[in-house]
Amino acid sequence: MRSTSTESSTQQHELLPYLLDSVRQLIVRYVCLPAPEYADVMALWAAHAHAIAAATTSPRLIFKSPEKASGKTRCLEVLETLVPAPLATVNASVAAVFRLLKEEPTTTLLFDEVDSIFNVKASNQHEELRALLNAGYRRGATVARVVGEGKRMRVERFPVFAATALASIGDLPETVESRAIIVPMRRRTPDEPVEPFRLRNVVLVAEPLREALSAWAYRYEAALERREPQMPAGISDRLADSWEPLLAVAELADEAWTVRARTAAERIAGGHVMDEASLGVQLLADIKACLASDDRVSSINLLAKLNGLEESAWGAWHDGRGMTARDLARRLKPYGIGSRPIRPVGGGEPFKGYQRADFADAWQRYPLPLRQSVSTVTELQAIVPRNRVTAVTVHKRAEAPAPNGNQDWPDDSDLVSLAAVGAPEEME
């Protein structure tokens, strides 16, 4: 049943806005987050953990950083004082986790150093735990396991639905991150102070908040379960699954928290689409930038542009030699795009390459990160197989107006094009 603005105000716990404010204030005392919206998310997620029985999905909250000492563990420690039945661990027994979730459905999982579970060396050691993290974001999810000994062995299903927060150095598998709200942690600067974390002092403040959240969740579970918050623009499918529980909590609080939650969803989810785009989607976005002024391009010309993008990593592939035509073809094949003989505008010998129209369907189907314009180039030294580049031409913007009023025309004042005759067949 969809909630309406006429729903009785008695269903909005009079203390919930105060509780969320207090939880947020506690969080920012001890952790330095990359933006204020992440503090709102942590407060809403803590409340959601108490009301997990009212949710159909539970977003993983991932604290991720490129280096150690970025505050990830501290975030988990603060949450441990606020959430119900916390299980904080670095390397818990999977059997123990299954048992705890079955005996105490409100158990909140807090996994630190989870990147060690997914690294290549541990690929065969934590398969059950990975299955738990992948499946446990949706209500009703179970994992079947054989229990007992000898003739008493039997198959038993263990529920794995649980509020789960993870701390990781570097990326986690897409199957985990696509079900998550990611908090990109970073090291504090000297002008970003936080209070010393003394557990006994924190508990004195946090325990009353935890008890109050538990009482709120028990009283208003049914009202929360009925909420179907309207998603902000651009948030749908699995992304909506992640944000719905938090938006539902915010709507049950008051208008101010509803606005804050929707703002956080719009800003953070937008960043998620841009920052966490798969390599394939990032490649599609960069190709769109490279083809802003062309309707066709040779494979080698496109590769030169891609490898020259300053903010993309293609040029660093193969120890700095850059992406090859074979790499490009392999990455584009899943999208139904392949190189083919193309006749140059004005005539001449055909070359192997791509047309802008080849990418239209993929650009429409997949949300692209923000466009990266081709960098200004005044000098270019390209190392390509068999010296297939025959000329480099720099066009001034004034000399090359946007064709047909194309708004995607790059903003840079200089554009570079390479006259090429196509890559060798073995490189296509």
C-alpha positions in Angstrom: 0.0 0.0 0.0 1.5 3.3 -1.0 1.7 5.9 1.8 0.1 9.3 1.4 0.5 12.7 2.8 -2.7 12.2 4.7 -1.4 9.3 6.7 -2.0 9.9 10.4 0.8 11.8 12.1 0.7 9.4 15.0 2.5 7.0 12.7 5.5 9.3 12.6 7.4 8.6 15.8 7.7 12.0 17.5 11.2 11.1 18.7 12.6 9.8 15.3 13.8 13.2 13.9 15.5 13.8 17.3 17.0 10.3 17.3 18.4 10.7 13.8 19.8 14.1 14.6 21.5 12.7 17.7 22.9 9.7 15.9 24.3 11.9 13.2 25.9 14.2 15.7 27.5 11.2 17.4 28.9 9.9 14.1 30.5 13.2 13.0 32.2 13.5 16.4 34.4 10.5 15.7 34.7 10.1 11.9 35.6 12.4 9.1 33.4 11.7 6.1 33.9 13.0 2.5 30.6 14.9 2.5 27.8 15.8 4.9 25.4 13.6 3.0 27.3 10.5 4.2 26.6 11.3 7.8 22.9 11.4 7.0 23.3 8.0 5.3 25.0 6.4 8.3 22.3 7.7 10.6 19.5 6.4 8.4 21.3 3.1 7.9 21.6 2.6 11.7 17.9 3.2 12.1 17.2 0.8 9.2 19.3 -1.9 10.9 16.9 -1.8 13.8 13.9 -2.0 11.5 15.4 -4.7 9.2 12.2 -6.8 9.6 10.2 -4.1 7.8 12.6 -4.0 4.8 12.5 -6.1 1.6 16.2 -5.2 0.8 19.1 -4.0 2.9 21.9 -2.1 1.2 25.4 -3.0 2.0 27.2 0.0 3.4 30.8 -0.1 2.1 33.5 2.1 3.5 36.2 2.0 0.8 39.5 3.8 0.5 42.7 3.4 -1.6 45.0 3.3 1.5 45.0 2.3 5.1 44.4 4.8 8.0 41.4 6.4 6.2 38.8 6.0 9.0 37.1 2.9 7.7 37.5 0.8 10.8 36.4 3.8 13.0 33.2 4.0 11.0 32.5 0.3 11.8 33.4 0.9 15.5 30.9 3.8 15.8 28.2 1.8 14.1 28.9 -1.1 16.4 27.7 1.1 19.3 24.4 2.0 17.5 23.1 -1.0 15.7 21.3 -4.1 17.1 23.2 -7.3 17.9 26.4 -6.2 16.2 28.8 -8.9 15.0 32.1 -7.1 14.3 34.7 -9.4 12.8 37.7 -9.6 10.5 37.6 -13.3 9.8 34.4 -14.9 11.4 33.6 -18.5 10.9 30.9 -18.8 8.2 29.1 -21.5 10.3 29.0 -19.1 13.2 27.6 -16.3 11.1 24.8 -18.6 9.8 23.9 -19.8 13.3 23.8 -16.2 14.6 21.6 -15.0 11.8 19.2 -17.9 12.4 19.0 -17.4 16.2 19.0 -13.6 16.1 17.4 -12.2 12.9 18.4 -8.6 13.8 22.1 -9.4 13.9 24.1 -6.7 12.1 27.2 -7.8 10.3 30.3 -5.5 10.4 33.1 -6.9 8.4 36.5 -5.2 8.4 39.3 -5.8 5.9 36.8 -7.5 3.7 39.1 -7.0 0.7 41.2 -9.9 1.9 38.1 -12.2 1.4 37.9 -11.3 -2.3 41.6 -11.2 -3.3 42.9 -13.6 -5.9 44.9 -15.7 -3.3 41.8 -16.3 -1.2 39.5 -17.0 -4.1 38.9 -20.6 -2.9 38.9 -20.0 0.8 35.8 -17.7 1.3 33.3 -18.9 -1.2 30.6 -19.4 1.4 31.1 -16.0 2.9 31.0 -14.4 -0.6 27.7 -16.2 -1.2 26.3 -14.8 2.1 27.3 -11.2 1.1 25.9 -11.6 -2.3 22.6 -13.2 -1.4 21.8 -11.6 2.0 20.7 -8.2 0.8 17.1 -9.4 0.0 14.5 -10.5 2.5 13.9 -14.3 2.4 17.3 -15.2 1.0 18.6 -18.5 2.4 21.7 -20.6 1.9 21.4 -24.4 2.0 24.0 -26.3 4.0 24.4 -29.9 5.0 24.5 -30.3 8.8 24.8 -33.2 11.2 27.0 -36.3 11.0 26.7 -39.7 9.5 23.2 -40.9 9.0 21.9 -37.8 10.8 23.2 -35.5 8.0 20.4 -33.3 6.5 20.1 -30.2 4.4 19.1 -27.1 6.4 18.4 -23.7 5.1 19.9 -20.7 6.9 18.5 -17.2 6.5 21.1 -14.7 5.4 19.2 -11.5 5.2 21.0 -9.0 7.4 22.1 -5.4 7.6 25.8 -5.5 6.6 28.5 -2.9 6.6 31.9 -3.6 5.1 35.3 -1.9 5.2 37.7 -2.4 2.3 40.9 -1.2 0.7 40.2 -0.9 -3.0 37.3 -2.3 -5.0 35.1 -5.2 -4.2 33.4 -7.4 -6.8 30.6 -5.8 -8.8 28.1 -8.3 -7.4 28.7 -6.8 -4.0 29.1 -3.1 -4.9 26.0 -3.0 -7.1 24.0 -3.8 -3.9 25.7 -1.2 -1.8 25.9 2.4 -0.9 29.6 3.3 -1.1 31.3 5.7 1.2 34.7 6.8 -0.4 36.9 7.3 2.7 40.1 9.3 2.7 42.8 10.3 5.1 42.1 13.3 7.3 44.0 16.5 6.8 45.4 18.4 9.9 42.4 20.8 9.6 39.9 18.0 9.9 40.0 17.1 13.6 37.8 14.4 15.3 37.4 13.5 18.9 39.4 10.6 20.4 37.4 7.4 20.3 37.2 6.0 23.8 34.7 3.2 23.7 33.5 3.5 27.3 32.7 7.2 26.7 31.0 6.6 23.4 28.9 3.8 24.8 27.5 6.1 27.5 26.0 8.3 24.7 25.3 5.6 22.1 23.5 3.1 24.3 20.5 5.2 25.1 20.2 6.0 21.4 20.4 2.3 20.5 17.7 1.5 23.0 15.5 4.3 21.7 15.9 3.2 18.1 15.0 -0.4 19.0 11.9 0.8 20.7 11.0 2.9 17.7 11.5 0.1 15.3 9.4 -2.3 17.4 6.5 0.2 17.6 6.5 1.4 14.0 7.6 -1.7 12.1 4.2 -2.1 10.4 4.0 1.6 9.3 7.6 1.4 7.9 6.8 -1.7 6.0 3.9 0.0 4.2 6.0 2.9 3.1 6.8 3.0 -0.6 8.9 6.1 -1.0 9.1 7.8 -4.4 12.5 7.5 -5.9 14.4 10.6 -7.0 15.0 11.0 -10.7 17.6 8.7 -12.1 17.4 6.1 -9.3 15.8 2.9 -10.4 16.2 -0.9 -10.5 18.9 -2.2 -8.1 19.9 1.3 -7.1 16.4 2.0 -6.0 16.5 -1.3 -4.0 19.5 0.1 -2.1 17.9 3.5 -1.3 14.3 2.6 -0.6 14.8 1.4 3.0 16.7 4.6 4.0 14.2 6.9 2.2 11.3 5.1 4.0 12.9 5.8 7.4 13.4 9.4 6.5 9.8 9.8 5.3 8.6 8.4 8.6 10.6 11.0 10.5 9.7 14.4 9.1 9.9 16.6 6.0 13.4 17.9 6.8 14.9 14.4 7.0 13.0 13.4 3.8 14.6 16.3 1.9 18.0 15.4 3.3 17.7 11.7 2.4 16.5 12.5 -1.1 19.4 15.0 -1.6 21.9 12.4 -0.4 20.4 9.8 -2.7 20.6 12.1 -5.7 24.2 13.2 -5.0 25.6 9.9 -3.9 23.8 7.7 -6.3 24.8 10.1 -9.2 28.4 9.8 -8.0 28.0 6.0 -7.9 26.9 5.8 -11.5 29.9 8.0 -12.5 32.6 6.6 -10.2 31.7 2.9 -10.2 31.0 2.5 -13.9 32.3 -0.7 -15.3 35.2 -0.6 -17.6 32.8 -1.3 -20.5 30.6 1.6 -19.6 33.5 3.9 -19.0 34.9 2.9 -22.4 31.5 3.7 -24.1 31.6 7.2 -22.4 35.1 7.9 -23.5 34.4 6.8 -27.1 31.4 9.1 -27.1 33.7 12.0 -26.2 36.2 11.0 -28.8 33.6 10.8 -31.5 32.0 14.1 -30.7 33.1 15.6 -34.0 33.2 12.5 -36.2 30.7 10.1 -37.6 33.4 7.5 -38.4 36.8 6.7 -37.2 39.6 4.2 -37.9 40.5 1.8 -35.2 43.9 3.2 -34.8 42.7 6.8 -34.7 40.2 5.9 -32.0 42.9 4.1 -30.0 45.2 7.1 -30.3 42.4 9.3 -28.8 41.5 6.9 -26.1 45.1 6.3 -25.0 45.6 10.1 -25.0 42.7 10.9 -22.5 44.4 12.3 -19.5 41.7 11.3 -17.0 41.3 7.7 -18.2 43.6 4.7 -17.7 43.6 3.3 -21.2 47.0 4.8 -22.0 48.6 3.0 -19.0 47.6 -0.5 -20.3 50.4 -2.9 -21.2 53.1 -1.1 -19.2 52.3 2.3 -20.8 52.0 1.1 -24.4 48.2 1.6 -24.2 45.1 -0.2 -25.2 45.4 -2.2 -28.4 42.9 -2.8 -31.2 42.4 -6.4 -29.9 41.6 -5.0 -26.4 39.2 -2.5 -27.9 37.4 -5.2 -29.9 37.1 -7.5 -26.9 35.6 -4.8 -24.7 33.1 -3.7 -27.3 32.0 -7.2 -28.4 29.5 -7.7 -25.5 27.7 -4.6 -26.6 27.3 -5.9 -30.1 29.8 -3.5 -31.5 32.6 -4.5 -33.9 35.0 -2.9 -36.3 34.3 -3.2 -40.1 35.6 -1.8 -43.4 34.6 1.9 -43.7 35.0 4.1 -46.7 36.4 7.6 -45.8 34.4 10.7 -46.5 35.4 12.0 -49.9 36.5 8.6 -51.2 39.7 6.7 -50.9 40.7 3.2 -49.7 38.5 1.7 -47.0 39.9 1.3 -43.5 38.8 -0.8 -40.6 37.0 1.2 -37.9 33.8 2.3 -36.3 30.9 4.5 -37.1 29.2 6.7 -34.6 25.9 5.0 -35.3 27.3 1.7 -34.2 27.4 3.0 -30.6 23.9 4.6 -30.5 22.1 1.7 -29.0 24.7 1.1 -26.3 24.8 4.8 -25.4 21.1 4.8 -24.9 20.9 1.6 -22.9 23.7 2.2 -20.4 24.0 5.2 -18.0 27.3 6.9 -18.9 29.7 8.7 -16.6 30.1 12.4 -17.2 31.7 13.0 -20.6 35.4 13.4 -20.6 36.5 15.8 -23.4 39.5 15.0 -25.5 42.5 16.8 -24.0 44.1 19.7 -25.8 47.0 18.5 -27.9 49.7 20.7 -29.4 52.3 18.0 -29.9 51.8 14.3 -30.2 54.3 11.5 -30.3 52.4 8.3 -31.0 54.0 4.9 -30.9 51.7 2.6 -32.9 52.3 -0.8 -34.6 54.3 -0.4 -37.8 54.0 3.4 -37.7 50.6 3.3 -39.2 49.8 6.9 -38.3 50.8 9.0 -41.3 49.9 12.5 -40.2 48.8 14.6 -37.2 46.7 17.6 -37.7 45.8 20.2 -35.1 42.5 22.0 -35.6 41.8 25.3 -33.9 38.3 25.7 -32.6 37.7 28.8 -34.7 38.7 26.8 -37.7 36.4 23.8 -36.8 33.0 25.0 -35.8 30.6 22.5 -34.2 29.0 20.5 -37.0 25.2 20.9 -37.2 25.2 22.7 -33.9 26.4 19.6 -32.1 26.3 20.4 -28.4 28.7 17.5 -27.6 31.5 19.4 -29.5 34.5 19.3 -27.1 35.2 22.5 -25.1 38.9 22.4 -25.7 40.3 25.0 -28.0 42.5 22.6 -29.9 41.4 19.2 -31.4 43.7 16.6 -32.8 43.0 14.2 -35.6 45.3 11.6 -37.0 45.3 10.5 -40.6 45.6 6.7 -40.5 45.2 3.8 -42.8 44.0 1.2 -40.2 45.7 -1.2 -37.9 47.4 -4.4 -39.2 44.9 -7.2 -39.5 46.4 -9.2 -36.6 45.8 -6.2 -34.3 42.1 -5.8 -35.2 
